[in-house]
Amino acid sequence: MHEPIWLKQDELSFPDPEHALKEPNGLLAVGGDLSLERLIAAYKLGIFPWYEAGQPILWWSPDPRMVLFPSELHISKSLNKVLSKQVYKVTFDQGFAAVILACAQQRSKNRDDTWITNEMQQAYINLHNAGWAHSVEVWEGNELVGGLYGIAMGRIFFGESMFNMRDNASKVAFVHLVQRLNSKGFTLIDCQVSSEHLTSLGAREIKREKFMGYLSKNINLSETTNTSLKGSFSA
């Protein structure tokens, strides 16, 4: 296979992730939309959208896949000191729209464009309103200084993006997320692609085949609603 598959607008089905291209790593399909139904269908197969303004919607299933097992969370001595001092206040699902906007703005500062377009922001706000997407907020006083957001399905959390306006703020958000997910019986956090930031926290790469195995065991595809975290992300 030399080209990604174009999705039909009136169908929600996706090609087998094994058909994803090796170069660029994991590009599987093009087109479709960001409707609630299509996004849910994608994440249940471990597929996620990632594209820039002016491009058609691009759908990805990379190999290898960056993941974190909650039991493998690594907290450095310096980060542990920050957590012990309780420098920041941490909340859950108290400012989803503000978190995703801050993620987009930080990425825009670092490059000319960001994949968290206005269309993407609204799509994930819709997922949040439907109970699938969740956020972690980190506060310094009344100021939002860090956070992250992602999708919870079954016993897997699909991390999307994080932002940091103070030292260690995004790491504090991530640690609190992992601890909350671990207490709820989650088995895996999908970090999508490798980064030094995530590696420092204990994330590692696994083959897509292995990732899909975890996915099939921890997502009940017959479920129509997300109940795993609903109501459990209150501050």
Helices and strands as residue ranges (DSSP letters): E 5-7, G 17-19, E 27-31, H 36-43, E 48-49, E 58-60, E 65-68, G 70-72, H 77-85, E 89-92, H 96-110, H 118-129, E 133-140, E 143-153, E 156-164, H 169-183, E 188-192, H 196-199, E 204-206, H 208-218
